[in-house]
Amino acid sequence: MPYNVDAIFQIAGIGIIVAMMHTVLKQMGKEEYAHWVTLIGFVVVLFMVVVLVQDLFQTIKNVFLFQS
């Protein structure tokens, strides 16, 4: 099962960008916006992880139930 690491790099990239935006907004005194950026970044990454876990469970189901 060859999985590429693109999803890991995407999640890491989103995390780095969100952290930078949070820091910049907090330094500017816009803490409320900084928290919103962090929350939105978390939700985006959460949806990405849910899709990956769904694919994993589908693959496991196909392997053990011998379905294609």
PDB file of N, CA, C and O in Angstrom, chain B, residues numbered from 101:
ATOM      1  N   MET B 101       0.836  -1.182   0.000  1.00  0.00           N
ATOM      2  CA  MET B 101       0.000   0.000   0.000  1.00  0.00           C
ATOM      3  C   MET B 101       0.879   1.243   0.000  1.00  0.00           C
ATOM      4  O   MET B 101       1.231   1.752   1.064  1.00  0.00           O
ATOM      5  N   PRO B 102       1.225   1.720  -1.146  1.00  0.00           N
ATOM      6  CA  PRO B 102       2.091   2.901  -1.194  1.00  0.00           C
ATOM      7  C   PRO B 102       1.295   4.178  -0.910  1.00  0.00           C
ATOM      8  O   PRO B 102       0.448   4.583  -1.706  1.00  0.00           O
ATOM      9  N   TYR B 103       1.574   4.797   0.220  1.00  0.00           N
ATOM     10  CA  TYR B 103       0.959   6.075   0.550  1.00  0.00           C
ATOM     11  C   TYR B 103       2.012   7.157   0.416  1.00  0.00           C
ATOM     12  O   TYR B 103       3.134   7.004   0.899  1.00  0.00           O
ATOM     13  N   ASN B 104       1.656   8.238  -0.230  1.00  0.00           N
ATOM     14  CA  ASN B 104       2.601   9.337  -0.318  1.00  0.00           C
ATOM     15  C   ASN B 104       2.448  10.215   0.927  1.00  0.00           C
ATOM     16  O   ASN B 104       1.438  10.159   1.629  1.00  0.00           O
ATOM     17  N   VAL B 105       3.439  10.996   1.168  1.00  0.00           N
ATOM     18  CA  VAL B 105       3.463  11.804   2.384  1.00  0.00           C
ATOM     19  C   VAL B 105       2.963  13.227   2.130  1.00  0.00           C
ATOM     20  O   VAL B 105       3.214  14.132   2.926  1.00  0.00           O
ATOM     21  N   ASP B 106       2.260  13.413   1.024  1.00  0.00           N
ATOM     22  CA  ASP B 106       1.748  14.747   0.706  1.00  0.00           C
ATOM     23  C   ASP B 106       0.811  15.266   1.788  1.00  0.00           C
ATOM     24  O   ASP B 106       0.860  16.447   2.132  1.00  0.00           O
ATOM     25  N   ALA B 107      -0.036  14.404   2.325  1.00  0.00           N
ATOM     26  CA  ALA B 107      -1.000  14.834   3.342  1.00  0.00           C
ATOM     27  C   ALA B 107      -0.274  15.301   4.606  1.00  0.00           C
ATOM     28  O   ALA B 107      -0.686  16.273   5.239  1.00  0.00           O
ATOM     29  N   ILE B 108       0.798  14.612   4.966  1.00  0.00           N
ATOM     30  CA  ILE B 108       1.554  15.009   6.154  1.00  0.00           C
ATOM     31  C   ILE B 108       2.185  16.376   5.937  1.00  0.00           C
ATOM     32  O   ILE B 108       2.159  17.222   6.831  1.00  0.00           O
ATOM     33  N   PHE B 109       2.753  16.597   4.753  1.00  0.00           N
ATOM     34  CA  PHE B 109       3.357  17.893   4.467  1.00  0.00           C
ATOM     35  C   PHE B 109       2.305  18.998   4.387  1.00  0.00           C
ATOM     36  O   PHE B 109       2.570  20.129   4.794  1.00  0.00           O
ATOM     37  N   GLN B 110       1.114  18.686   3.869  1.00  0.00           N
ATOM     38  CA  GLN B 110       0.043  19.678   3.822  1.00  0.00           C
ATOM     39  C   GLN B 110      -0.388  20.068   5.233  1.00  0.00           C
ATOM     40  O   GLN B 110      -0.567  21.251   5.525  1.00  0.00           O
ATOM     41  N   ILE B 111      -0.554  19.085   6.099  1.00  0.00           N
ATOM     42  CA  ILE B 111      -0.963  19.366   7.474  1.00  0.00           C
ATOM     43  C   ILE B 111       0.114  20.173   8.198  1.00  0.00           C
ATOM     44  O   ILE B 111      -0.189  21.119   8.924  1.00  0.00           O
ATOM     45  N   ALA B 112       1.380  19.787   7.992  1.00  0.00           N
ATOM     46  CA  ALA B 112       2.472  20.536   8.613  1.00  0.00           C
ATOM     47  C   ALA B 112       2.533  21.962   8.078  1.00  0.00           C
ATOM     48  O   ALA B 112       2.767  22.899   8.842  1.00  0.00           O
ATOM     49  N   GLY B 113       2.327  22.135   6.786  1.00  0.00           N
ATOM     50  CA  GLY B 113       2.328  23.470   6.192  1.00  0.00           C
ATOM     51  C   GLY B 113       1.215  24.336   6.724  1.00  0.00           C
ATOM     52  O   GLY B 113       1.422  25.513   7.020  1.00  0.00           O
ATOM     53  N   ILE B 114       0.034  23.761   6.849  1.00  0.00           N
ATOM     54  CA  ILE B 114      -1.085  24.510   7.413  1.00  0.00           C
ATOM     55  C   ILE B 114      -0.772  24.906   8.851  1.00  0.00           C
ATOM     56  O   ILE B 114      -1.064  26.027   9.268  1.00  0.00           O
ATOM     57  N   GLY B 115      -0.181  23.991   9.603  1.00  0.00           N
ATOM     58  CA  GLY B 115       0.176  24.293  10.990  1.00  0.00           C
ATOM     59  C   GLY B 115       1.176  25.427  11.093  1.00  0.00           C
ATOM     60  O   GLY B 115       1.038  26.303  11.948  1.00  0.00           O
ATOM     61  N   ILE B 116       2.180  25.422  10.234  1.00  0.00           N
ATOM     62  CA  ILE B 116       3.188  26.483  10.256  1.00  0.00           C
ATOM     63  C   ILE B 116       2.579  27.827   9.873  1.00  0.00           C
ATOM     64  O   ILE B 116       2.850  28.843  10.513  1.00  0.00           O
ATOM     65  N   ILE B 117       1.759  27.828   8.828  1.00  0.00           N
ATOM     66  CA  ILE B 117       1.129  29.082   8.389  1.00  0.00           C
ATOM     67  C   ILE B 117       0.188  29.621   9.458  1.00  0.00           C
ATOM     68  O   ILE B 117       0.183  30.823   9.728  1.00  0.00           O
ATOM     69  N   VAL B 118      -0.605  28.750  10.069  1.00  0.00           N
ATOM     70  CA  VAL B 118      -1.530  29.183  11.112  1.00  0.00           C
ATOM     71  C   VAL B 118      -0.757  29.726  12.317  1.00  0.00           C
ATOM     72  O   VAL B 118      -1.149  30.734  12.906  1.00  0.00           O
ATOM     73  N   ALA B 119       0.336  29.059  12.679  1.00  0.00           N
ATOM     74  CA  ALA B 119       1.136  29.535  13.814  1.00  0.00           C
ATOM     75  C   ALA B 119       1.730  30.910  13.530  1.00  0.00           C
ATOM     76  O   ALA B 119       1.745  31.774  14.407  1.00  0.00           O
ATOM     77  N   MET B 120       2.214  31.113  12.318  1.00  0.00           N
ATOM     78  CA  MET B 120       2.777  32.420  11.960  1.00  0.00           C
ATOM     79  C   MET B 120       1.704  33.504  11.965  1.00  0.00           C
ATOM     80  O   MET B 120       1.922  34.599  12.483  1.00  0.00           O
ATOM     81  N   MET B 121       0.544  33.193  11.386  1.00  0.00           N
ATOM     82  CA  MET B 121      -0.543  34.174  11.366  1.00  0.00           C
ATOM     83  C   MET B 121      -1.019  34.492  12.769  1.00  0.00           C
ATOM     84  O   MET B 121      -1.313  35.646  13.080  1.00  0.00           O
ATOM     85  N   HIS B 122      -1.096  33.478  13.619  1.00  0.00           N
ATOM     86  CA  HIS B 122      -1.517  33.684  15.002  1.00  0.00           C
ATOM     87  C   HIS B 122      -0.539  34.615  15.720  1.00  0.00           C
ATOM     88  O   HIS B 122      -0.951  35.534  16.428  1.00  0.00           O
ATOM     89  N   THR B 123       0.752  34.370  15.534  1.00  0.00           N
ATOM     90  CA  THR B 123       1.761  35.201  16.184  1.00  0.00           C
ATOM     91  C   THR B 123       1.706  36.641  15.695  1.00  0.00           C
ATOM     92  O   THR B 123       1.773  37.575  16.495  1.00  0.00           O
ATOM     93  N   VAL B 124       1.586  36.823  14.388  1.00  0.00           N
ATOM     94  CA  VAL B 124       1.538  38.176  13.832  1.00  0.00           C
ATOM     95  C   VAL B 124       0.298  38.913  14.333  1.00  0.00           C
ATOM     96  O   VAL B 124       0.385  40.067  14.753  1.00  0.00           O
ATOM     97  N   LEU B 125      -0.848  38.250  14.288  1.00  0.00           N
ATOM     98  CA  LEU B 125      -2.076  38.906  14.740  1.00  0.00           C
ATOM     99  C   LEU B 125      -2.030  39.216  16.233  1.00  0.00           C
ATOM    100  O   LEU B 125      -2.527  40.255  16.667  1.00  0.00           O
ATOM    101  N   LYS B 126      -1.446  38.336  17.007  1.00  0.00           N
ATOM    102  CA  LYS B 126      -1.354  38.575  18.451  1.00  0.00           C
ATOM    103  C   LYS B 126      -0.422  39.751  18.737  1.00  0.00           C
ATOM    104  O   LYS B 126      -0.698  40.553  19.630  1.00  0.00           O
ATOM    105  N   GLN B 127       0.674  39.861  17.992  1.00  0.00           N
ATOM    106  CA  GLN B 127       1.595  40.984  18.171  1.00  0.00           C
ATOM    107  C   GLN B 127       0.944  42.309  17.771  1.00  0.00           C
ATOM    108  O   GLN B 127       1.289  43.360  18.313  1.00  0.00           O
ATOM    109  N   MET B 128       0.013  42.261  16.832  1.00  0.00           N
ATOM    110  CA  MET B 128      -0.688  43.466  16.404  1.00  0.00           C
ATOM    111  C   MET B 128      -1.815  43.840  17.353  1.00  0.00           C
ATOM    112  O   MET B 128      -2.438  44.890  17.195  1.00  0.00           O
ATOM    113  N   GLY B 129      -2.081  42.992  18.335  1.00  0.00           N
ATOM    114  CA  GLY B 129      -3.153  43.283  19.280  1.00  0.00           C
ATOM    115  C   GLY B 129      -4.507  42.775  18.840  1.00  0.00           C
ATOM    116  O   GLY B 129      -5.525  43.141  19.428  1.00  0.00           O
ATOM    117  N   LYS B 130      -4.542  41.959  17.843  1.00  0.00           N
ATOM    118  CA  LYS B 130      -5.801  41.393  17.328  1.00  0.00           C
ATOM    119  C   LYS B 130      -5.944  39.960  17.817  1.00  0.00           C
ATOM    120  O   LYS B 130      -5.989  39.031  17.011  1.00  0.00           O
ATOM    121  N   GLU B 131      -6.017  39.775  19.118  1.00  0.00           N
ATOM    122  CA  GLU B 131      -6.046  38.426  19.686  1.00  0.00           C
ATOM    123  C   GLU B 131      -7.298  37.654  19.284  1.00  0.00           C
ATOM    124  O   GLU B 131      -7.244  36.436  19.108  1.00  0.00           O
ATOM    125  N   GLU B 132      -8.413  38.343  19.139  1.00  0.00           N
ATOM    126  CA  GLU B 132      -9.646  37.645  18.756  1.00  0.00           C
ATOM    127  C   GLU B 132      -9.509  37.035  17.360  1.00  0.00           C
ATOM    128  O   GLU B 132      -9.907  35.893  17.129  1.00  0.00           O
ATOM    129  N   TYR B 133      -8.940  37.812  16.433  1.00  0.00           N
ATOM    130  CA  TYR B 133      -8.724  37.283  15.085  1.00  0.00           C
ATOM    131  C   TYR B 133      -7.707  36.149  15.106  1.00  0.00           C
ATOM    132  O   TYR B 133      -7.832  35.183  14.352  1.00  0.00           O
ATOM    133  N   ALA B 134      -6.706  36.264  15.964  1.00  0.00           N
ATOM    134  CA  ALA B 134      -5.697  35.209  16.067  1.00  0.00           C
ATOM    135  C   ALA B 134      -6.333  33.901  16.514  1.00  0.00           C
ATOM    136  O   ALA B 134      -5.994  32.832  16.006  1.00  0.00           O
ATOM    137  N   HIS B 135      -7.248  33.987  17.457  1.00  0.00           N
ATOM    138  CA  HIS B 135      -7.925  32.774  17.919  1.00  0.00           C
ATOM    139  C   HIS B 135      -8.822  32.192  16.825  1.00  0.00           C
ATOM    140  O   HIS B 135      -8.918  30.972  16.689  1.00  0.00           O
ATOM    141  N   TRP B 136      -9.475  33.052  16.051  1.00  0.00           N
ATOM    142  CA  TRP B 136     -10.312  32.570  14.957  1.00  0.00           C
ATOM    143  C   TRP B 136      -9.479  31.879  13.888  1.00  0.00           C
ATOM    144  O   TRP B 136      -9.885  30.851  13.348  1.00  0.00           O
ATOM    145  N   VAL B 137      -8.314  32.442  13.583  1.00  0.00           N
ATOM    146  CA  VAL B 137      -7.429  31.816  12.589  1.00  0.00           C
ATOM    147  C   VAL B 137      -7.009  30.440  13.069  1.00  0.00           C
ATOM    148  O   VAL B 137      -6.996  29.485  12.293  1.00  0.00           O
ATOM    149  N   THR B 138      -6.664  30.334  14.349  1.00  0.00           N
ATOM    150  CA  THR B 138      -6.266  29.041  14.900  1.00  0.00           C
ATOM    151  C   THR B 138      -7.414  28.044  14.846  1.00  0.00           C
ATOM    152  O   THR B 138      -7.205  26.882  14.496  1.00  0.00           O
ATOM    153  N   LEU B 139      -8.608  28.473  15.183  1.00  0.00           N
ATOM    154  CA  LEU B 139      -9.770  27.586  15.152  1.00  0.00           C
ATOM    155  C   LEU B 139     -10.071  27.116  13.738  1.00  0.00           C
ATOM    156  O   LEU B 139     -10.349  25.936  13.521  1.00  0.00           O
ATOM    157  N   ILE B 140     -10.020  28.020  12.783  1.00  0.00           N
ATOM    158  CA  ILE B 140     -10.295  27.653  11.389  1.00  0.00           C
ATOM    159  C   ILE B 140      -9.228  26.689  10.866  1.00  0.00           C
ATOM    160  O   ILE B 140      -9.547  25.736  10.156  1.00  0.00           O
ATOM    161  N   GLY B 141      -7.966  26.935  11.214  1.00  0.00           N
ATOM    162  CA  GLY B 141      -6.894  26.019  10.817  1.00  0.00           C
ATOM    163  C   GLY B 141      -7.090  24.641  11.414  1.00  0.00           C
ATOM    164  O   GLY B 141      -6.869  23.632  10.744  1.00  0.00           O
ATOM    165  N   PHE B 142      -7.506  24.592  12.677  1.00  0.00           N
ATOM    166  CA  PHE B 142      -7.771  23.310  13.325  1.00  0.00           C
ATOM    167  C   PHE B 142      -8.891  22.554  12.631  1.00  0.00           C
ATOM    168  O   PHE B 142      -8.788  21.345  12.425  1.00  0.00           O
ATOM    169  N   VAL B 143      -9.959  23.254  12.269  1.00  0.00           N
ATOM    170  CA  VAL B 143     -11.096  22.605  11.601  1.00  0.00           C
ATOM    171  C   VAL B 143     -10.683  22.066  10.226  1.00  0.00           C
ATOM    172  O   VAL B 143     -11.083  20.966   9.847  1.00  0.00           O
ATOM    173  N   VAL B 144      -9.891  22.833   9.487  1.00  0.00           N
ATOM    174  CA  VAL B 144      -9.434  22.382   8.168  1.00  0.00           C
ATOM    175  C   VAL B 144      -8.603  21.108   8.304  1.00  0.00           C
ATOM    176  O   VAL B 144      -8.809  20.143   7.567  1.00  0.00           O
ATOM    177  N   VAL B 145      -7.663  21.111   9.252  1.00  0.00           N
ATOM    178  CA  VAL B 145      -6.822  19.928   9.457  1.00  0.00           C
ATOM    179  C   VAL B 145      -7.667  18.755   9.950  1.00  0.00           C
ATOM    180  O   VAL B 145      -7.422  17.614   9.559  1.00  0.00           O
ATOM    181  N   LEU B 146      -8.643  19.017  10.789  1.00  0.00           N
ATOM    182  CA  LEU B 146      -9.515  17.955  11.287  1.00  0.00           C
ATOM    183  C   LEU B 146     -10.265  17.287  10.142  1.00  0.00           C
ATOM    184  O   LEU B 146     -10.376  16.061  10.111  1.00  0.00           O
ATOM    185  N   PHE B 147     -10.780  18.076   9.198  1.00  0.00           N
ATOM    186  CA  PHE B 147     -11.466  17.494   8.044  1.00  0.00           C
ATOM    187  C   PHE B 147     -10.514  16.666   7.189  1.00  0.00           C
ATOM    188  O   PHE B 147     -10.895  15.614   6.676  1.00  0.00           O
ATOM    189  N   MET B 148      -9.277  17.135   7.034  1.00  0.00           N
ATOM    190  CA  MET B 148      -8.299  16.373   6.265  1.00  0.00           C
ATOM    191  C   MET B 148      -8.021  15.033   6.938  1.00  0.00           C
ATOM    192  O   MET B 148      -7.937  14.007   6.263  1.00  0.00           O
ATOM    193  N   VAL B 149      -7.879  15.034   8.250  1.00  0.00           N
ATOM    194  CA  VAL B 149      -7.604  13.800   8.981  1.00  0.00           C
ATOM    195  C   VAL B 149      -8.794  12.857   8.909  1.00  0.00           C
ATOM    196  O   VAL B 149      -8.614  11.646   8.787  1.00  0.00           O
ATOM    197  N   VAL B 150     -10.003  13.393   8.983  1.00  0.00           N
ATOM    198  CA  VAL B 150     -11.199  12.552   8.905  1.00  0.00           C
ATOM    199  C   VAL B 150     -11.256  11.843   7.555  1.00  0.00           C
ATOM    200  O   VAL B 150     -11.597  10.662   7.493  1.00  0.00           O
ATOM    201  N   VAL B 151     -10.926  12.548   6.476  1.00  0.00           N
ATOM    202  CA  VAL B 151     -10.924  11.924   5.149  1.00  0.00           C
ATOM    203  C   VAL B 151      -9.867  10.823   5.087  1.00  0.00           C
ATOM    204  O   VAL B 151     -10.124   9.755   4.531  1.00  0.00           O
ATOM    205  N   LEU B 152      -8.687  11.069   5.647  1.00  0.00           N
ATOM    206  CA  LEU B 152      -7.631  10.056   5.634  1.00  0.00           C
ATOM    207  C   LEU B 152      -8.019   8.831   6.460  1.00  0.00           C
ATOM    208  O   LEU B 152      -7.744   7.702   6.052  1.00  0.00           O
ATOM    209  N   VAL B 153      -8.648   9.035   7.605  1.00  0.00           N
ATOM    210  CA  VAL B 153      -9.078   7.911   8.439  1.00  0.00           C
ATOM    211  C   VAL B 153     -10.191   7.139   7.745  1.00  0.00           C
ATOM    212  O   VAL B 153     -10.245   5.912   7.834  1.00  0.00           O
ATOM    213  N   GLN B 154     -11.076   7.845   7.056  1.00  0.00           N
ATOM    214  CA  GLN B 154     -12.131   7.172   6.307  1.00  0.00           C
ATOM    215  C   GLN B 154     -11.540   6.287   5.214  1.00  0.00           C
ATOM    216  O   GLN B 154     -11.989   5.159   5.014  1.00  0.00           O
ATOM    217  N   ASP B 155     -10.539   6.797   4.511  1.00  0.00           N
ATOM    218  CA  ASP B 155      -9.873   5.985   3.490  1.00  0.00           C
ATOM    219  C   ASP B 155      -9.184   4.775   4.109  1.00  0.00           C
ATOM    220  O   ASP B 155      -9.215   3.682   3.543  1.00  0.00           O
ATOM    221  N   LEU B 156      -8.564   4.969   5.268  1.00  0.00           N
ATOM    222  CA  LEU B 156      -7.904   3.861   5.955  1.00  0.00           C
ATOM    223  C   LEU B 156      -8.907   2.777   6.332  1.00  0.00           C
ATOM    224  O   LEU B 156      -8.656   1.595   6.097  1.00  0.00           O
ATOM    225  N   PHE B 157     -10.040   3.168   6.914  1.00  0.00           N
ATOM    226  CA  PHE B 157     -11.049   2.183   7.299  1.00  0.00           C
ATOM    227  C   PHE B 157     -11.629   1.475   6.080  1.00  0.00           C
ATOM    228  O   PHE B 157     -11.922   0.281   6.140  1.00  0.00           O
ATOM    229  N   GLN B 158     -11.796   2.199   4.978  1.00  0.00           N
ATOM    230  CA  GLN B 158     -12.304   1.566   3.753  1.00  0.00           C
ATOM    231  C   GLN B 158     -11.300   0.546   3.236  1.00  0.00           C
ATOM    232  O   GLN B 158     -11.689  -0.531   2.784  1.00  0.00           O
ATOM    233  N   THR B 159     -10.021   0.871   3.299  1.00  0.00           N
ATOM    234  CA  THR B 159      -8.989  -0.076   2.857  1.00  0.00           C
ATOM    235  C   THR B 159      -8.964  -1.304   3.755  1.00  0.00           C
ATOM    236  O   THR B 159      -8.857  -2.426   3.261  1.00  0.00           O
ATOM    237  N   ILE B 160      -9.059  -1.110   5.060  1.00  0.00           N
ATOM    238  CA  ILE B 160      -9.084  -2.244   5.990  1.00  0.00           C
ATOM    239  C   ILE B 160     -10.306  -3.112   5.742  1.00  0.00           C
ATOM    240  O   ILE B 160     -10.216  -4.340   5.762  1.00  0.00           O
ATOM    241  N   LYS B 161     -11.441  -2.480   5.508  1.00  0.00           N
ATOM    242  CA  LYS B 161     -12.668  -3.223   5.226  1.00  0.00           C
ATOM    243  C   LYS B 161     -12.513  -4.044   3.946  1.00  0.00           C
ATOM    244  O   LYS B 161     -12.930  -5.201   3.888  1.00  0.00           O
ATOM    245  N   ASN B 162     -11.911  -3.437   2.922  1.00  0.00           N
ATOM    246  CA  ASN B 162     -11.727  -4.160   1.657  1.00  0.00           C
ATOM    247  C   ASN B 162     -10.753  -5.325   1.806  1.00  0.00           C
ATOM    248  O   ASN B 162     -10.927  -6.367   1.173  1.00  0.00           O
ATOM    249  N   VAL B 163      -9.740  -5.154   2.632  1.00  0.00           N
ATOM    250  CA  VAL B 163      -8.753  -6.226   2.816  1.00  0.00           C
ATOM    251  C   VAL B 163      -9.356  -7.407   3.563  1.00  0.00           C
ATOM    252  O   VAL B 163      -9.176  -8.553   3.151  1.00  0.00           O
ATOM    253  N   PHE B 164     -10.061  -7.149   4.641  1.00  0.00           N
ATOM    254  CA  PHE B 164     -10.546  -8.244   5.478  1.00  0.00           C
ATOM    255  C   PHE B 164     -11.866  -8.851   5.000  1.00  0.00           C
ATOM    256  O   PHE B 164     -12.192  -9.984   5.354  1.00  0.00           O
ATOM    257  N   LEU B 165     -12.618  -8.108   4.205  1.00  0.00           N
ATOM    258  CA  LEU B 165     -13.871  -8.649   3.671  1.00  0.00           C
ATOM    259  C   LEU B 165     -13.724  -9.063   2.218  1.00  0.00           C
ATOM    260  O   LEU B 165     -14.688  -9.500   1.589  1.00  0.00           O
ATOM    261  N   PHE B 166     -12.514  -8.923   1.685  1.00  0.00           N
ATOM    262  CA  PHE B 166     -12.191  -9.327   0.314  1.00  0.00           C
ATOM    263  C   PHE B 166     -13.139  -8.699  -0.700  1.00  0.00           C
ATOM    264  O   PHE B 166     -13.640  -9.377  -1.597  1.00  0.00           O
ATOM    265  N   GLN B 167     -13.378  -7.413  -0.554  1.00  0.00           N
ATOM    266  CA  GLN B 167     -14.171  -6.674  -1.498  1.00  0.00           C
ATOM    267  C   GLN B 167     -13.260  -5.742  -2.277  1.00  0.00           C
ATOM    268  O   GLN B 167     -12.199  -5.343  -1.799  1.00  0.00           O
ATOM    269  N   SER B 168     -13.696  -5.397  -3.502  1.00  0.00           N
ATOM    270  CA  SER B 168     -12.892  -4.453  -4.263  1.00  0.00           C
ATOM    271  C   SER B 168     -13.599  -3.146  -4.434  1.00  0.00           C
ATOM    272  O   SER B 168     -13.061  -2.230  -5.056  1.00  0.00           O
TER     273      SER B 168
END
